[in-house]
């Protein structure tokens, strides 16, 4: 049974992923930010991880994801979209967790 933290994080990731799917249709620049956050996840979490480890990384992601996007792919208004991008990236990355269950 996943922890409450993991359950809450997954709910946020799911909602963010749905928002990302809608918003990225009209703003393809979000895809570049998504790739940057996903790349940072690979560096920070690695390729073998649990959902608990991913939720822990999520709790600290605001600072590093903001820095990564600001350094590599800023666009007008990007800070307003960062939470959605971040949630979508975590949602997609969660599928690689050793304990992932849809």
N, C-alpha and C positions, 0 to 999 in steps of 0.2 A: 504494500500500500504506500503510495507516494506521500511525502510529508505535506503539511499544509502549505509550506513555502513553495514547494514544487507545483502543487495544484493551483495556487494563486498565480504563479508565474506563467504556467501553461495557459491559463485562461487569458492573461494579458497578451501573451504571444499569439494566441488564436485570434483575438480581437484585432490586434495590430496587423496581423497578416491579412485579414479581410480588408481593413482600411487601406493597406499598402496595395493590394490587388486593384482596388478601385482608383486610388489616387495616382498610381503609376501609369494608368491608361492615359491620363491627361498630362502627366509630368514625367517623361522618361528619365529626367535627371535623377530621380529617386533610385533608379536601378544602379547607377554608379555609386551612390551612397550605400546602398544595400550590399554591393560587392565589397566595399571597403570595410564595413562592419563585419561581414562574414569572414573576410581575410584576417581581421584582427582577432576574431573568435578562434580561428585555427591556431594562431600564434599563442593565444592566452590559455585556451582550454585543451588544445591538442586534438588528436584524432580518436583517442580512447578516453571516454568520459561517461559519467552518469548524469542523469537529470538533476540530481542534487548538486553536483559540481557545476553544472550549467546554470542552475538557479543562483548559486553563490556568485558566479561571474556576472550574472544579470544584475544582482544587487549593487554591483560596483561598476556597471558599464557606462553610466552617464558621462563620467569624466573622460574615459579613454575613447569612447565612441565620438564624443564631441570633438576631441582633439584630432582624431584620425580623419574625420570628415572635413574639418576646418583646414587641415593641412593638405589633403589630397583631392578633394572634390567639392569645394564650397560653391554654392550658387545662391542667387538672391532668395532670401526667405528660408534657407535650409534648416535653421534651428527649429522652426515650427514643425517640420516634418521628421525631426530626428527620432522622436519616440516611436512613431509609426515604423520607420525604417529599422530601428533597433529591434522592436518587437518582431517584425517580419523575419529579420535575420536569425534571431534566436529560435523562432518557430521552425524555420527551415533546418537549422543546425541541430535542433533537438532530435530529429529523425535518426541521427547517427549515434545517439546515446546507447550505451550497452543495455540499459533497462527501458528503452522506449517501447511504449505500447500505445497504439493509436486511440 
